[in-house]
Amino acid sequence: MSKKIILSGVQPTARPHIGNYFGAMKQFVNFQTTQPDAEKFFMIVDYHALNTVQDAAQMKQFTYDLALDYLAIGLDPEHSTLFKQSDVSAHTELAWIFDTIITMPYLMRAHAFKDAEAKNKEISVGTFNYPVLMAADILLYGTTTVPVGQDQKQHVEYSRDIAQKFNSIFGETFHLPEPMIMEHVGTVPGIDGRKMSKSYNNTIPLFATREEITKAVMGIVTDSGSDIPTNVRAIHALFKSETELTALYDANKGKYKILKEALIEDIDAFIKPLRERRAELAQDPDRVAQVLKQGAVRANERAQAKLIEVKKAIGVL
Ligand code: TYM
């Protein structure tokens, strides 16, 4: 059996939220114990984020912050290669090669494109091409498993299609990756009941202060017609077992304030140690730079080897 290769990425577009954590990032850390023999690559996908973050100071800050976030949740750079997408130029090079075999109608069927188009008539070519760069991210490393939230499922399917198309034209080159989506947390709801998302402004930041947690939880939309505030309970399910939840919500029917206060306590108890660890790590910004530098060296080694194989397959080398 071939080796398991796990890869995923997060955009440095804003502070990560608990949806990013439970839907994806938590798994990245768990693999260190559950998949010790797998190779693991986790990225800060800054070139993807460039579609929305177009301010150099902000890009630098979000990138540094996200690297710190990864370390603060327990990602160990000795076990996992943590790197910045833009440090490995093979990603954009391979994306171009894929551009030449992928059609526009195919990309126009992507959910993310359709959503962006519905909101904004003048979307960037980068937004349109988003799935192609993501396919390059994944396929360059021979990835077998892509741990992501439900909203990225189609993107992983696109990378499978692109791999298949390339293989059928130029010969067997790419492994077909599988998405890995966790049951129950594939779509973590936000404080308004929709998917928690940086773009909906309905998030609870992963490293939120007690005040931020309180403000977010007090803002959870509740439907006064029912004894159980479903949006509160859905978020609470991330922090308590179903048995504990049933007991708590049965004992406090209709008492929204008490239930929200209990949720604030549970979120804060969970986030507090993460916040403290992050503050500690922030004392040593050079370490972050060093981790990313080391990650870039390792990632480049792998990506370049694959790119050479691709260049030979297409006949430019
Ligand atoms: P991004 O930055 O939007 O989100 C990072 C990860 O968080 C997951 N996620 C959620 N999971 C559950 N519930 C939610 N409410 C929720 N919101 C976000 C996302 O599914 C994702 O796993 N396109 C990717 C970044 C990317 C990538 C890659 C991922 C670029 N190249 C290669 C995997 C492999 C994105 O925008 O994630």
Residues whose N, C-alpha, C, O or C-beta is under 5 A from the ligand:
A	BS01	TYM	L7 S8 G9 V10 Q11 G19 N20 G23 A24 V45 H48 M134 D137 P147 V148 G149 Q150 D151 Q152 V185 G186 T187 V188 K195 M196 S197
